[in-house]
Amino acid sequence: MEFTITLLNFVYAIFGAILTIVFMVIGYAVFDKITPFDTSRQLAEKNTAVGIVVGSIFVGLGVAVGLVIGLGLN
């Protein structure tokens, strides 16, 4: 019984991580569309300001979506 609960929580965690990554990719795509510049090109040119903003977006989306999915699945 206890092993089943542990296995189910592990599956929930994997599913939540996959969904979080999917939403982070969608968030990056939306950010890339709404900005007047090419985000990927700016990152390739080592634009520090764009890197900080993109990193902040990933952290914010990861925390928010991860918490929502994690609390919703358990």
C-alpha positions as CSV (number, residue, x, y, z in Angstrom):
1,M,0.0,0.0,0.0
2,E,2.7,2.4,1.0
3,F,4.7,1.6,-2.1
4,T,1.7,2.3,-4.3
5,I,1.3,5.8,-2.8
6,T,5.0,6.5,-3.2
7,L,4.9,5.4,-6.9
8,L,1.8,7.4,-7.6
9,N,3.4,10.5,-6.1
10,F,6.5,9.9,-8.2
11,V,4.3,9.7,-11.3
12,Y,2.5,12.9,-10.3
13,A,5.9,14.6,-9.8
14,I,7.1,13.5,-13.3
15,F,3.9,14.6,-14.9
16,G,4.0,18.0,-13.1
17,A,7.6,18.5,-14.2
18,I,6.7,17.8,-17.8
19,L,3.8,20.2,-17.7
20,T,5.9,22.9,-16.1
21,I,8.5,22.6,-18.9
22,V,5.8,22.7,-21.5
23,F,4.4,25.9,-20.0
24,M,7.9,27.4,-19.8
25,V,8.4,26.8,-23.5
26,I,5.0,28.3,-24.3
27,G,5.9,31.3,-22.0
28,Y,9.2,31.9,-23.8
29,A,7.4,31.6,-27.2
30,V,4.8,34.2,-26.1
31,F,7.6,36.5,-24.8
32,D,9.5,36.2,-28.1
33,K,6.3,37.1,-30.1
34,I,5.4,40.2,-28.0
35,T,8.9,41.7,-28.0
36,P,10.0,43.9,-30.9
37,F,13.3,42.1,-31.2
38,D,14.4,38.5,-31.9
39,T,15.1,37.1,-28.4
40,S,17.1,34.2,-29.6
41,R,19.4,36.4,-31.6
42,Q,19.9,38.8,-28.7
43,L,20.8,35.8,-26.5
44,A,23.2,34.5,-29.1
45,E,24.9,38.0,-29.1
46,K,25.2,37.7,-25.3
47,N,22.9,40.5,-24.4
48,T,23.0,40.4,-20.6
49,A,19.7,42.3,-20.1
50,V,17.7,40.0,-22.3
51,G,19.3,37.0,-20.5
52,I,18.3,38.3,-17.1
53,V,14.7,38.9,-18.3
54,V,14.4,35.5,-19.9
55,G,15.9,33.8,-16.8
56,S,13.5,35.7,-14.6
57,I,10.6,34.6,-16.8
58,F,11.7,30.9,-16.5
59,V,12.0,31.2,-12.7
60,G,8.7,32.9,-12.3
61,L,6.8,30.5,-14.6
62,G,8.6,27.5,-13.1
63,V,7.6,28.5,-9.5
64,A,4.1,29.5,-10.3
65,V,3.1,26.7,-12.7
66,G,5.0,24.1,-10.6
67,L,3.2,25.1,-7.4
68,V,-0.2,25.1,-9.2
69,I,0.4,21.7,-10.8
70,G,2.0,20.2,-7.7
71,L,-0.8,21.3,-5.4
72,G,-3.5,20.4,-7.9
73,L,-2.2,16.8,-8.4
74,N,-1.8,15.9,-4.8
